[in-house]
Amino acid sequence: MTDQWLFKSETYDNCNCQINCGCQFNLPSTNGYCQSAFIGHIVEGHFNDTPLVGLNWAALYKWPGEIKDGNGKRQIVVDERVDEAQRIALETIISGEAGKPLSNLFSVFAATCSEFRETLLLPIHLQADLEGRTARVEIPGILKSKAGPKINEFTGEPFHIAIARPSGSFEFTYAELGLGTTTVTGDMEMAFEDTWAHFCIHYFNQDGLVRERSRLTAWLGA
């Protein structure tokens, strides 16, 4: 029987591209290689009968060139508060092993990686305001990250940028954009400053991306 699962996460991502990340605009990466850190908090979720609500997670990726060219490296970090069933469930989803092939972000990225580092169980301290485009993250001994909105150089006020993906995306339907700074140590060492950050709701199940209007679009009205 096919596993029945739901993964709805309020997620912050910071990568090494400039504000026009090629992944979202069908363009080459800024630097010719890709590095990225995803950190999220699950607001709705289960894997069969195993509840996942309230847990945090992270996924770290490095590619030597463009993502499409493969040979990437991945490491998953799972909230230390999990029990064994929750650990297995989160690893199964974030590794891309759950659901239809290439039907969500995790599955697509797994297909472009050839090296998979050991999953870590650690405290994941995450504070994120998706609408405000701010985040602070610490995974002790592994990662520190912060993000905020891009500032309008003329007014000094936050510059509101968002992206809608009504079709063609395996990650989200809508995201708020900002700038982030991240430092990672250990097996996935990387660092970037004032680069692309997006704030979105990852909503996946066994069939792939669940397409619904994101709550982040409330500012648009009915």
MARBA-3410 file (N, C-alpha, C, O; in Angstrom, 1 decimal):
222
0.8,-1.2,0.0,0.0,0.0,0.0,0.9,1.2,0.0,1.9,1.3,0.7 ~ 0.5,2.2,-0.8,1.3,3.5,-0.9,1.2,4.2,0.4,0.1,4.4,1.0 ~ 2.3,4.8,0.9,2.3,5.6,2.1,1.4,6.8,1.9,1.5,7.4,0.8 ~ 0.7,7.2,2.9,-0.2,8.4,2.9,0.5,9.4,3.8,0.7,9.1,5.0 ~ 0.9,10.5,3.2,1.6,11.5,4.1,1.3,12.9,3.6,0.8,13.2,2.5
1.6,13.9,4.5,1.4,15.3,4.3,2.5,16.0,5.0,2.9,15.7,6.1 ~ 3.1,17.0,4.3,4.2,17.7,4.8,3.9,19.2,4.4,4.1,19.6,3.3 ~ 3.5,20.0,5.4,3.3,21.4,5.2,4.2,22.2,6.1,4.0,22.2,7.3 ~ 5.1,22.9,5.5,6.2,23.5,6.3,6.3,25.0,6.0,6.3,25.3,4.8 ~ 6.5,25.8,7.0,6.8,27.2,6.8,8.3,27.3,6.7,9.0,27.0,7.7
8.8,27.6,5.5,10.3,27.3,5.2,11.0,28.6,4.8,10.4,29.5,4.1 ~ 12.2,28.7,5.3,13.2,29.8,4.9,14.3,29.1,4.1,14.9,28.1,4.6 ~ 14.7,29.6,3.0,15.8,29.1,2.2,16.8,30.3,1.9,16.3,31.4,1.5 ~ 18.0,30.0,2.0,19.1,31.0,1.6,20.1,30.2,0.7,20.6,29.2,1.1 ~ 20.3,30.8,-0.4,21.3,30.2,-1.3,22.3,31.2,-1.7,22.2,32.4,-1.3
23.3,30.8,-2.5,24.4,31.7,-2.9,24.2,32.5,-4.1,25.1,33.2,-4.5 ~ 23.0,32.5,-4.7,22.7,33.3,-5.8,22.3,34.8,-5.4,22.0,35.0,-4.2 ~ 22.4,35.7,-6.3,21.9,37.0,-6.1,20.3,37.0,-6.1,19.8,35.9,-6.2 ~ 19.7,38.1,-6.0,18.3,38.2,-5.8,17.5,37.5,-7.0,16.3,37.3,-6.8 ~ 18.1,37.3,-8.1,17.4,36.7,-9.2,17.9,35.2,-9.4,18.5,34.9,-10.4
17.6,34.4,-8.3,18.0,33.0,-8.3,17.6,32.3,-9.6,16.4,32.3,-10.0 ~ 18.5,31.7,-10.3,18.2,31.1,-11.6,17.2,30.0,-11.5,16.5,29.7,-12.5 ~ 17.1,29.3,-10.3,16.1,28.2,-10.2,14.7,28.7,-10.5,13.9,27.9,-11.0 ~ 14.4,29.9,-10.1,13.0,30.4,-10.2,12.8,31.2,-11.5,11.6,31.4,-11.9 ~ 13.8,31.5,-12.3,13.7,32.2,-13.5,14.2,31.5,-14.7,14.4,32.1,-15.8
14.5,30.2,-14.6,15.0,29.3,-15.7,16.3,30.0,-16.3,16.5,30.1,-17.5 ~ 17.2,30.4,-15.4,18.5,31.0,-15.8,19.6,30.3,-15.1,19.4,29.5,-14.2 ~ 20.9,30.5,-15.6,22.0,29.9,-14.9,22.2,30.5,-13.5,21.7,31.6,-13.3 ~ 22.9,29.9,-12.7,23.1,30.4,-11.3,24.1,31.6,-11.4,24.8,31.8,-12.4 ~ 24.1,32.4,-10.4,24.9,33.6,-10.3,26.4,33.3,-10.4,27.1,34.0,-11.1
26.8,32.2,-9.7,28.3,32.0,-9.6,28.8,30.8,-10.4,30.0,30.5,-10.4 ~ 27.9,30.1,-11.1,28.3,28.9,-11.8,28.3,27.6,-11.0,28.6,26.5,-11.5 ~ 27.9,27.7,-9.7,27.8,26.6,-8.8,26.7,27.0,-7.8,26.4,28.1,-7.6 ~ 26.1,26.0,-7.1,25.0,26.2,-6.2,25.2,25.6,-4.8,25.7,24.5,-4.7 ~ 24.8,26.4,-3.9,24.8,26.0,-2.5,23.6,26.6,-1.8,23.1,27.7,-2.1
23.0,25.8,-0.9,21.7,26.2,-0.4,21.4,25.6,1.0,21.8,24.4,1.2 ~ 20.7,26.3,1.8,20.3,25.8,3.1,18.8,26.1,3.3,18.4,27.2,3.3 ~ 18.0,25.0,3.5,16.6,25.1,3.7,16.4,24.8,5.2,16.9,23.8,5.7 ~ 15.5,25.6,5.9,15.2,25.3,7.3,13.7,25.5,7.4,13.2,26.6,6.9 ~ 13.0,24.6,8.0,11.5,24.8,8.1,10.9,24.3,9.4,11.6,23.6,10.2
9.7,24.7,9.6,8.9,24.3,10.8,7.6,23.7,10.2,6.8,24.4,9.5 ~ 7.3,22.5,10.6,6.1,21.8,10.1,4.8,22.2,10.8,4.7,22.1,12.1 ~ 3.9,22.8,10.1,2.6,23.3,10.7,1.5,22.3,10.5,0.5,22.3,11.3 ~ 1.6,21.4,9.5,0.6,20.3,9.3,1.5,19.2,8.8,2.3,19.4,7.9 ~ 1.2,18.0,9.3,2.0,16.9,8.7,1.8,15.6,9.5,1.6,15.5,10.7
1.9,14.5,8.7,1.9,13.1,9.2,2.5,12.2,8.1,2.6,12.6,6.9 ~ 3.0,11.1,8.6,3.5,10.1,7.6,2.7,8.8,8.1,3.1,8.2,9.1 ~ 1.7,8.4,7.3,0.8,7.4,7.7,0.2,7.8,9.1,-0.4,8.9,9.1 ~ 0.5,7.0,10.1,-0.1,7.4,11.4,0.9,8.2,12.3,0.6,8.4,13.5 ~ 2.0,8.5,11.8,3.0,9.2,12.6,2.9,10.7,12.5,3.0,11.3,11.4
2.6,11.4,13.6,2.4,12.9,13.5,3.7,13.6,13.4,4.7,13.2,13.9 ~ 3.7,14.7,12.6,5.0,15.5,12.4,4.8,17.0,12.8,5.8,17.7,12.7 ~ 3.6,17.4,13.2,3.4,18.8,13.5,4.3,19.3,14.6,4.5,18.6,15.6 ~ 4.8,20.5,14.4,5.6,21.1,15.4,7.1,20.8,15.3,7.9,21.4,16.1 ~ 7.5,20.0,14.4,8.9,19.6,14.3,9.7,20.5,13.3,9.1,21.0,12.4
10.9,20.7,13.6,11.8,21.5,12.7,12.7,20.6,11.9,12.9,19.4,12.2 ~ 13.2,21.1,10.8,14.0,20.3,9.9,15.0,21.2,9.1,14.7,22.4,9.0 ~ 16.0,20.6,8.5,16.9,21.4,7.6,17.4,20.5,6.6,17.6,19.2,6.8 ~ 17.7,21.0,5.4,18.4,20.3,4.3,19.4,21.2,3.7,19.1,22.3,3.3 ~ 20.7,20.7,3.7,21.8,21.4,3.1,22.3,20.8,1.8,22.4,19.6,1.8
22.5,21.6,0.8,22.9,21.1,-0.5,24.1,21.9,-1.0,24.2,23.1,-0.8 ~ 24.9,21.2,-1.8,26.0,21.8,-2.5,26.2,21.1,-3.8,26.3,19.9,-3.9 ~ 26.3,21.9,-4.9,26.6,21.3,-6.2,27.8,22.0,-6.8,28.0,23.2,-6.6 ~ 28.7,21.3,-7.4,29.9,21.9,-8.0,29.7,22.8,-9.2,30.5,23.6,-9.5 ~ 28.5,22.6,-9.8,28.2,23.4,-11.0,26.7,23.7,-10.9,26.1,23.9,-9.8
26.0,23.7,-12.0,24.6,24.0,-12.1,23.9,22.7,-11.5,24.3,21.6,-11.6 ~ 22.7,22.9,-10.8,22.0,21.8,-10.2,21.7,20.8,-11.3,21.8,19.6,-11.0 ~ 21.3,21.2,-12.5,20.9,20.2,-13.5,22.0,19.3,-13.9,21.7,18.2,-14.5 ~ 23.2,19.7,-13.7,24.4,18.9,-14.1,24.8,17.9,-13.0,25.7,17.0,-13.2 ~ 24.1,17.9,-11.9,24.3,16.8,-10.9,25.5,16.9,-10.0,26.2,17.9,-9.9
25.9,15.7,-9.5,27.1,15.5,-8.6,27.0,16.4,-7.3,28.0,16.8,-6.8 ~ 25.7,16.6,-6.9,25.5,17.3,-5.6,25.8,16.5,-4.4,25.9,15.3,-4.4 ~ 25.8,17.3,-3.3,26.0,16.7,-2.0,24.9,17.2,-1.1,24.5,18.3,-1.2 ~ 24.3,16.3,-0.2,23.2,16.6,0.6,23.4,16.2,2.0,24.0,15.1,2.3 ~ 22.9,17.0,3.0,22.9,16.5,4.4,21.6,17.0,5.0,21.2,18.1,4.8
20.9,16.1,5.6,19.6,16.3,6.3,19.9,16.5,7.8,20.7,15.8,8.4 ~ 19.2,17.5,8.4,19.2,17.7,9.8,17.8,17.6,10.4,16.9,18.2,9.9 ~ 17.6,16.7,11.3,16.3,16.4,11.9,16.2,16.9,13.3,17.2,16.8,14.1 ~ 15.1,17.5,13.7,14.9,18.0,15.0,15.2,16.9,16.1,14.7,15.8,16.0 ~ 16.0,17.3,17.1,16.4,16.3,18.1,15.2,15.8,18.9,15.3,14.8,19.7
14.1,16.5,18.9,12.9,16.1,19.7,12.1,14.9,19.1,11.2,14.4,19.7 ~ 12.5,14.4,17.9,11.8,13.4,17.3,11.9,12.1,18.1,12.9,11.8,18.7 ~ 10.8,11.2,17.9,11.0,9.8,18.3,11.5,9.1,17.1,11.6,9.6,16.0 ~ 11.7,7.8,17.3,12.2,7.0,16.2,11.3,7.0,14.9,11.8,7.1,13.8 ~ 10.0,6.8,15.2,9.1,6.8,14.0,9.1,8.1,13.3,9.0,8.2,12.0
9.2,9.2,14.0,9.2,10.6,13.4,10.5,10.8,12.6,10.6,11.4,11.6 ~ 11.6,10.3,13.2,12.9,10.4,12.5,12.9,9.7,11.2,13.3,10.3,10.1 ~ 12.4,8.5,11.2,12.3,7.7,9.9,11.4,8.4,8.9,11.7,8.5,7.7 ~ 10.3,8.9,9.4,9.3,9.6,8.5,9.9,10.8,7.9,9.8,11.0,6.7 ~ 10.6,11.7,8.7,11.2,12.9,8.1,12.3,12.6,7.2,12.4,13.2,6.1
13.1,11.6,7.5,14.2,11.2,6.6,13.6,10.7,5.3,14.2,11.0,4.2 ~ 12.6,10.0,5.4,12.0,9.4,4.2,11.4,10.5,3.3,11.6,10.5,2.0 ~ 10.8,11.5,3.8,10.2,12.6,3.0,11.3,13.5,2.5,11.4,13.8,1.3 ~ 12.2,14.0,3.4,13.2,14.9,3.0,14.3,14.3,2.1,14.9,15.0,1.3 ~ 14.5,13.0,2.2,15.4,12.4,1.3,14.9,12.2,-0.2,15.6,11.9,-1.1
13.6,12.5,-0.3,13.0,12.3,-1.6,12.5,11.0,-1.9,12.0,10.7,-3.1 ~ 12.5,10.1,-0.9,12.1,8.7,-1.2,10.6,8.5,-1.1,10.1,7.5,-1.6 ~ 9.9,9.4,-0.5,8.4,9.3,-0.4,7.8,10.0,-1.6,8.3,10.9,-2.2 ~ 6.7,9.4,-2.1,5.9,10.0,-3.1,6.4,9.6,-4.5,7.3,8.9,-4.7 ~ 5.8,10.2,-5.5,6.1,9.9,-6.9,7.5,10.6,-7.3,7.8,11.6,-6.8
8.3,9.9,-8.1,9.6,10.4,-8.5,9.4,11.8,-9.1,8.5,12.1,-10.0 ~ 10.3,12.7,-8.7,10.4,14.1,-9.3,9.1,14.9,-9.1,8.9,15.8,-9.8 ~ 8.4,14.6,-8.0,7.1,15.2,-7.8,7.2,16.4,-6.8,6.2,17.1,-6.6 ~ 8.3,16.5,-6.1,8.5,17.6,-5.2,10.0,18.0,-5.1,10.8,17.3,-5.7 ~ 10.2,19.1,-4.4,11.6,19.6,-4.3,12.6,18.5,-3.8,13.7,18.4,-4.4
12.2,17.8,-2.8,13.2,16.8,-2.2,13.5,15.7,-3.2,14.7,15.3,-3.3 ~ 12.6,15.3,-4.0,12.8,14.2,-4.9,13.6,14.7,-6.1,14.6,14.0,-6.5 ~ 13.4,15.9,-6.6,14.1,16.5,-7.7,15.6,16.7,-7.3,16.5,16.3,-8.0 ~ 15.8,17.3,-6.1,17.1,17.5,-5.7,17.9,16.3,-5.4,19.1,16.2,-5.6 ~ 17.2,15.3,-4.8,17.9,14.0,-4.6,18.4,13.4,-5.9,19.5,12.7,-5.9
17.6,13.6,-7.0,18.0,13.0,-8.3,19.3,13.7,-8.8,19.9,13.2,-9.7 ~ 19.6,14.9,-8.3,20.8,15.6,-8.8,22.0,15.4,-7.8,23.1,16.1,-8.0 ~ 21.9,14.6,-6.8,22.9,14.5,-5.8,23.5,13.1,-5.9,22.8,12.1,-6.2 ~ 24.8,13.0,-5.7,25.5,11.7,-5.7,26.2,11.4,-4.4,26.7,10.2,-4.2 ~ 26.2,12.3,-3.5,26.8,12.1,-2.2,25.8,12.5,-1.1,25.3,13.6,-1.1
25.6,11.6,-0.2,24.6,11.8,0.9,25.3,11.6,2.2,25.6,10.5,2.6 ~ 25.4,12.7,2.9,26.1,12.7,4.2,25.2,12.2,5.3,23.9,12.2,5.1 ~ 25.7,11.8,6.4,24.9,11.2,7.5,23.9,12.2,8.0,24.3,13.4,8.3 ~ 22.7,11.8,8.2,21.7,12.6,8.8,22.0,12.9,10.3,22.5,12.1,11.0 ~ 21.8,14.2,10.7,22.2,14.7,12.0,20.9,14.9,12.8,19.9,15.4,12.3
20.9,14.5,14.1,19.8,14.9,15.0,20.3,15.9,15.9,21.2,15.7,16.8 ~ 19.8,17.1,15.8,20.3,18.3,16.5,19.2,19.2,16.9,18.1,19.2,16.3 ~ 19.4,20.1,17.9,18.4,21.2,18.1,18.4,22.1,16.9,19.5,22.5,16.5 ~ 17.3,22.5,16.4,17.2,23.5,15.3,16.4,24.7,15.9,15.1,24.6,16.0 ~ 17.1,25.8,16.1,16.4,27.0,16.7,16.1,27.9,15.5,16.9,28.4,14.8
14.8,28.0,15.2,14.3,28.7,14.1,13.3,29.8,14.5,12.3,29.5,15.1 ~ 13.5,31.0,14.1,12.5,32.1,14.3,12.3,32.7,12.9,13.3,33.2,12.3 ~ 11.1,32.6,12.4,10.9,33.2,11.0,9.6,33.8,11.0,8.6,33.4,11.5 ~ 9.5,35.0,10.3,8.3,35.7,10.0,8.2,35.8,8.5,8.9,36.6,7.8 ~ 7.4,34.9,7.9,7.4,34.8,6.5,6.9,36.0,5.8,7.4,36.5,4.8
5.8,36.6,6.4,5.3,37.8,5.8,6.3,39.0,5.9,6.4,39.8,5.0 ~ 7.0,39.1,7.0,8.0,40.1,7.3,9.3,39.9,6.6,10.1,40.8,6.6 ~ 9.5,38.7,6.1,10.7,38.3,5.4,11.9,38.4,6.3,13.0,38.9,5.9 ~ 11.8,37.9,7.5,12.9,37.9,8.4,13.1,36.4,9.0,12.1,35.7,9.1 ~ 14.3,36.1,9.3,14.6,34.8,9.9,15.9,34.8,10.7,16.8,35.6,10.4
15.9,34.0,11.8,17.1,33.8,12.5,17.2,32.3,12.8,16.2,31.7,13.3 ~ 18.3,31.7,12.5,18.4,30.2,12.7,19.8,29.9,13.3,20.8,30.5,13.0 ~ 19.7,28.9,14.2,21.0,28.4,14.7,20.8,26.9,14.9,19.9,26.4,15.6 ~ 21.7,26.1,14.3,21.8,24.7,14.6,23.2,24.6,15.2,24.2,24.6,14.5 ~ 23.3,24.4,16.5,24.6,24.5,17.2,25.7,23.6,16.6,25.5,22.4,16.3
26.8,24.3,16.4,28.0,23.6,15.8,27.9,23.3,14.3,28.9,22.8,13.7 ~ 26.8,23.7,13.7,26.6,23.4,12.2,26.3,24.7,11.4,26.9,24.9,10.4 ~ 25.3,25.4,11.9,24.7,26.5,11.0,24.3,27.7,11.8,23.7,27.6,12.9 ~ 24.6,28.9,11.2,24.0,30.1,11.7,23.5,30.9,10.4,24.2,30.9,9.4 ~ 22.3,31.4,10.5,21.7,32.1,9.4,20.8,33.2,9.9,20.2,33.1,10.9
20.7,34.3,9.1,19.8,35.4,9.3,19.3,36.0,8.0,20.1,35.9,7.0 ~ 18.1,36.6,8.0,17.6,37.1,6.8,16.7,38.3,7.1,16.2,38.4,8.2 ~ 16.5,39.1,6.1,15.6,40.2,6.2,15.2,40.7,4.8,15.7,40.2,3.8 ~ 14.3,41.6,4.7,13.9,42.1,3.4,15.0,43.0,2.7,15.8,43.5,3.4 ~ 15.0,43.0,1.4,15.8,43.9,0.7,15.4,45.3,1.0,14.2,45.6,1.1
16.3,46.2,1.2,16.0,47.6,1.6,16.0,48.5,0.3,17.0,48.5,-0.4 ~ 15.0,49.3,0.1,15.0,50.3,-1.0,16.0,51.3,-0.7,16.0,52.0,0.3 ~ 17.0,51.4,-1.7,18.1,52.4,-1.5,17.6,53.8,-1.6,18.4,54.7,-1.1 ~ 16.5,54.1,-2.1,16.0,55.5,-2.2,15.2,55.9,-1.0,15.3,57.1,-0.6 ~ 14.4,55.0,-0.4,13.5,55.4,0.7,14.0,54.8,2.0,13.6,55.3,3.1
14.9,53.8,2.0,15.3,53.2,3.3,14.3,52.2,3.8,14.5,51.7,4.9 ~ 13.2,52.0,3.1,12.1,51.1,3.6,12.3,49.7,3.0,12.9,49.6,1.9 ~ 11.7,48.7,3.6,11.7,47.4,3.0,11.1,47.4,1.6,10.0,48.0,1.4 ~ 11.7,46.7,0.7,11.3,46.6,-0.7,10.6,45.3,-0.8,11.2,44.2,-0.7 ~ 9.3,45.3,-1.1,8.5,44.1,-1.1,8.6,43.4,-2.5,8.1,44.0,-3.5
9.2,42.3,-2.5,9.3,41.5,-3.8,8.7,40.1,-3.5,9.0,39.5,-2.4 ~ 7.9,39.6,-4.4,7.4,38.2,-4.2,7.3,37.5,-5.6,7.4,38.2,-6.6 ~ 7.2,36.2,-5.5,7.1,35.5,-6.8,6.0,34.5,-6.7,5.8,33.8,-5.7 ~ 5.2,34.4,-7.8,4.1,33.5,-7.9,4.4,32.4,-8.9,4.9,32.8,-10.0 ~ 4.2,31.2,-8.6,4.4,30.1,-9.6,3.1,29.2,-9.7,3.0,28.2,-9.1
2.2,29.7,-10.5,0.9,29.0,-10.6,1.0,27.7,-11.3,0.2,26.8,-11.2 ~ 2.1,27.5,-12.1,2.4,26.2,-12.7,3.9,26.1,-12.9,4.6,27.1,-12.8 ~ 4.4,24.9,-13.1,5.7,24.6,-13.5,6.7,24.5,-12.3,7.9,24.2,-12.5 ~ 6.2,24.7,-11.1,7.1,24.6,-9.9,6.9,23.3,-9.2,5.8,22.8,-9.1 ~ 8.0,22.7,-8.7,7.9,21.5,-7.8,8.2,21.9,-6.4,8.4,21.0,-5.5
8.2,23.2,-6.1,8.5,23.6,-4.7,7.4,24.4,-4.0,7.0,24.1,-2.9 ~ 6.9,25.4,-4.7,5.9,26.3,-4.0,5.0,27.0,-5.1,5.3,26.9,-6.3 ~ 3.9,27.6,-4.6,3.1,28.3,-5.5,3.3,29.8,-5.3,3.0,30.6,-6.2 ~ 3.9,30.2,-4.2,4.1,31.6,-3.9,5.2,31.7,-2.9,5.3,30.9,-1.9 ~ 6.1,32.7,-3.0,7.2,33.0,-2.0,7.5,34.4,-1.9,7.4,35.2,-2.9
7.8,34.9,-0.7,8.3,36.2,-0.4,9.8,36.2,-0.5,10.4,35.2,-0.2 ~ 10.4,37.3,-1.0,11.8,37.3,-1.3,12.5,38.3,-0.4,12.0,39.4,0.0 ~ 13.8,37.9,0.0,14.6,38.8,0.8,16.1,38.5,0.6,16.4,37.9,-0.4 ~ 16.9,38.9,1.5,18.3,38.6,1.5,18.7,37.9,2.8,18.3,38.3,3.9 ~ 19.6,36.9,2.6,20.1,36.1,3.8,21.6,36.0,3.8,22.3,36.2,2.8
22.1,35.7,5.0,23.5,35.4,5.3,23.6,34.1,6.0,23.0,34.0,7.1 ~ 24.4,33.2,5.6,24.5,31.9,6.2,25.9,31.4,6.3,26.7,31.6,5.3 ~ 26.2,30.8,7.4,27.5,30.1,7.5,27.3,28.7,8.0,26.5,28.5,9.0 ~ 27.8,27.7,7.3,27.7,26.3,7.6,29.1,25.7,7.8,30.0,26.0,7.0 ~ 29.3,25.0,8.9,30.5,24.3,9.1,30.3,22.8,9.1,29.2,22.3,9.0
31.4,22.0,9.1,31.3,20.6,9.1,31.4,20.0,7.7,32.0,20.6,6.8 ~ 30.7,18.9,7.4,30.7,18.2,6.2,30.2,19.1,5.0,30.7,18.9,3.9 ~ 29.4,20.1,5.3,28.7,20.9,4.3,29.2,22.3,4.3,28.4,23.2,4.1 ~ 30.4,22.5,4.6,31.0,23.9,4.8,30.6,24.8,3.6,30.9,24.5,2.5 ~ 30.1,26.0,4.0,29.7,27.0,3.0,29.4,28.3,3.7,29.1,28.3,4.9
29.5,29.4,2.9,29.2,30.7,3.5,28.8,31.6,2.4,29.4,31.6,1.3 ~ 27.7,32.4,2.6,27.3,33.4,1.6,26.6,34.6,2.4,26.1,34.3,3.5 ~ 26.7,35.8,1.9,26.2,37.0,2.6,25.4,37.8,1.7,25.7,38.1,0.5 ~ 24.2,38.3,2.2,23.3,39.1,1.5,23.0,38.6,0.1,23.1,39.2,-0.9 ~ 22.5,37.3,0.1,22.2,36.6,-1.1,20.7,36.2,-1.1,20.0,36.4,-0.1
20.3,35.6,-2.2,18.9,35.2,-2.3,18.3,34.5,-1.1,18.9,33.5,-0.6 ~ 17.2,35.0,-0.6,16.4,34.2,0.4,15.0,34.2,0.0,14.4,35.2,-0.5 ~ 14.3,33.1,0.2,12.9,33.1,0.0,12.2,32.4,1.2,12.8,31.6,1.9 ~ 10.9,32.8,1.4,10.1,32.4,2.5,8.8,31.9,1.9,8.1,32.6,1.2 ~ 8.6,30.6,2.1,7.4,30.0,1.4,6.8,28.9,2.3,7.3,28.6,3.4
5.7,28.4,1.8,5.1,27.2,2.4,5.3,26.0,1.5,4.7,26.0,0.4 ~ 6.0,25.1,2.0,6.2,23.8,1.3,5.0,22.9,1.6,4.8,22.6,2.8 ~ 4.2,22.6,0.6,3.0,21.8,0.8,3.1,20.6,-0.1,2.7,20.7,-1.3 ~ 3.5,19.4,0.4,3.6,18.2,-0.4,2.8,17.1,0.2,2.6,17.0,1.4 ~ 2.4,16.1,-0.7,1.9,14.9,-0.2,2.4,13.8,-1.1,3.3,14.0,-2.0
1.9,12.6,-1.0,2.3,11.4,-1.8,2.2,11.6,-3.3,2.9,10.9,-4.0 ~ 1.4,12.6,-3.7,1.2,12.8,-5.1,2.0,14.0,-5.6,2.1,14.2,-6.9 ~ 2.7,14.7,-4.8,3.5,15.8,-5.2,3.1,17.1,-4.5,2.6,17.2,-3.4 ~ 3.4,18.2,-5.2,3.1,19.6,-4.7,1.6,19.8,-4.7,0.9,19.5,-5.6 ~ 1.1,20.2,-3.5,-0.4,20.5,-3.3,-0.5,22.0,-3.7,0.0,22.8,-3.1
-1.3,22.2,-4.7,-1.5,23.6,-5.2,-2.7,24.2,-4.6,-3.9,23.8,-4.9 ~ -2.5,25.1,-3.7,-3.6,25.9,-3.2,-3.0,27.3,-2.9,-1.8,27.5,-2.9 ~ -3.9,28.3,-2.8,-3.5,29.7,-2.6,-2.8,29.8,-1.2,-3.4,29.4,-0.2 ~ -1.6,30.3,-1.2,-0.8,30.4,0.0,-1.4,31.5,0.9,-1.9,32.5,0.4 ~ -1.3,31.3,2.2,-1.8,32.3,3.1,-0.9,33.6,3.0,-1.4,34.6,3.5
0.2,33.4,2.5,1.1,34.6,2.3,0.6,35.6,1.3,1.1,36.7,1.2 ~ -0.4,35.2,0.5,-1.0,36.2,-0.4,-2.1,36.9,0.1,-2.9,37.6,-0.6 ~ -2.4,36.9,1.4,-3.5,37.6,2.1,-3.5,39.1,1.8,-4.6,39.7,1.7 ~ -2.3,39.7,1.6,-2.2,41.1,1.3,-2.9,41.5,0.0,-3.2,42.7,-0.3 ~ -3.1,40.5,-0.9,-3.7,40.7,-2.2,-5.2,40.9,-2.1,-5.9,41.4,-3.0
-5.8,40.5,-1.0,-7.2,40.5,-0.8,-7.9,39.3,-1.4,-7.2,38.3,-1.8 ~ -9.2,39.3,-1.5,-10.0,38.2,-2.0,-9.6,37.9,-3.5,-10.2,37.0,-4.1
END
